[in-house]
Amino acid sequence: MPPSSSAVPMPAASPSSEPLGPAAAVRLAALRHPDATAMTFLDYSTDRAGTPVTLTYGQLHLRARALACLLSRSTAPGDRAAILCPHTGDYVVALLACLYTGVIAVPLYAPEAFRTDERLLLAMADCAPSAVLTTTAHEEPVRRLLADASRTGQPSLVCVDAVDPSLARDVVLPVVERPDDIAYLQYTSGSTRDPAGVEVTHRNLAVGAAQLMAGLEIGEDARIAGWLPFFHDMGLLLMIAVPLIRRIPVVLMAPFAFIQRPARWLRAISDHRATHTVSPNFGLDLCADRVPRPALDGLDLSSLRFLVNGSEPVRAGTLDRFTAAFAPYGFRPSAHCPSYGLAEATLAVTLGRPSAPRVLTLDRAELARDRVHVRADGDADGYRVVGCGTPADQEVLIVDPGTGDPVGGDRVGEVWVRGTNVCAGYWGRPERTAEVFRAALAGGTDVGWLRTGDLGFLRDGELYLTGRLKDLIVVDGRNHHPADLELTVQEADPAVRRGHVAVFTTGVLDEAGEGAVVVAELDRGTAHTDRTAVRAAIRASVVSRHALDVRDVALIRRGTMPKTTSGKIRRSACRDLYLARLAEAHTAAASDGVWA
């Protein structure tokens, strides 16, 4: 059954031209509609069917005010507060309390017990929080983390779920969110060795949410369901900020609950009549591959208007398989919404529209020379790229990364972005900020561009992505895009696990030159597979499709591929792991067999 609450009407626009942010929206809703449901969390820890736990606007505001009162005793505006809460209402309370007090929120995640988390330690050292917000269930793991993080000093530790709501009576909230003040630091999900905290201002947050609401047609009749982590930009914007600002029902579950049983996400969409949801590409793969038919009984996805797909390369084959699997249950192909964004732009850069996604088949040889040549649909030798929508109220240019000159639609270049959604820079990194956020076109007069590091082209106003600039494989003067090579590898042999392939070069030249290295996970049921035959199939496919020599193929056990917390393959970590194995054995034979 859908939630009992209905969308709360938006308040009249304020005299200011600034769009509304989530903190102001919750304060208004708590005043006008305190008993309306703000959020519903599905708890699968004690009930496999999912127990709904709701928070009203009044409860959310009261708890956030009480925590803000406690925070204000040990912090000052501009201090940082790290959020190490689980994926529950406590996380949202912690975020709002930071926004209420002017403390800079640092959305992270609860550490696992008895496990060292290097990414958390580095992020904590980078932001140097004055306070750490967690829950009583995670207090001990957090204390152990803080003991290991001596570089962070000794921040105060607050258990969000233990704060007395009566403290809210003692607090006055005089702080008004100044548009250019930093609201939170969004740590990117790339290398663990150099975490970068993106400075997201209150204006960035409000503008980014407004762009999503406009581009995705999120009106007062919308309903959102999802599982994305709150500490990632897509989760924070689409699962928290947008529903709170628009005041529409949102139904949430923990990411682990989805990974355990992907059908839970589909069931939440069906049961709560969600109109909007979001997932990286791998989430659609999981559903197409792992949802058993009995779990689909009674499923109805006809309410879904937008399935936003972003955060990692969107695969045309994945869209096809998802549609084939769930069209019998009411899913419409027009609901596919491939989009593109990044933390540095407060999420959205381009957004898809409610129509069947555009897919182009490119000539691989021309693409290797950064040229766009469209081949006939169905050409087996072509590379299929999916359109990721049109600009979301901002400027988007394709630029030659070497010269700074804009290029036409027949050329691949770096995606550059400019708009009020683009963030201020990286926390404590002025040189990197200048390089990434202050780029200038050739001639030096057209300035203020964000260099995304992503490669692509524009065709009929729509953005198509081909890869990452830093991941580009250049051999014999030809450019090879890892995403294209990885797709070839996963299709080479059924033993290769879909979506768990990394292709890179080692950066080491020898007499044979520099070729590509493939690291691929083996799928279930491959214990007795002839691995020599798998390697041969991979080499043959890459040579035939790309005319590229594969120097080595390393097959690894299922579940051992290095990935970011958002599910992206960490190619640099794969490279490091591969080189470390070679160094240990002093021979390329170190990668033979299945290693972890």
Protein Blocks (a to p, Z undefined) as FASTA:
>chain_A
ZZfbdcdddddddfbfbdcdfklmmmmmmmmmmmbcfbdcddfklomnopaddddfklmm
mmmmmmmmmmmmmccehiacddfbdfdfklmmmmmmmmmnopacdddddddehiacfklm
mmmmmnopabdcddfklmmmmmmmmmmmmmnopaddddfklpcfklmmmpccfbccdfkb
cfbdcddfbdfklccdddddfklmmmmmmmmmmmnopafkbccddfbdfkbmklmmmmmm
mmmmnopadddddfklmmmmmmlmmmmmmmnopabdcddfklmmmmmmmmcfklmgoiac
klpmbdcdehiacdfklmmmmmmmmmmnopafklpccddddfklnopabdcddddddddd
ddfklmmnopacdddehiakbccdddebjaehiadddddfknopacdfkbccddddddfk
bcfbdehilklmmmmmmcccehjlaghiacehiacddeehiacdfbdfklpcceehiacd
fklmmmmmmmmpmkbcghiacdddehiacfkopaddddddddehilmgcfklmmmmmmmm
mmmmnopacfbdcdddehiaccdfkopacfklmmmmmmmmmmmnopaklmgcjdZZ
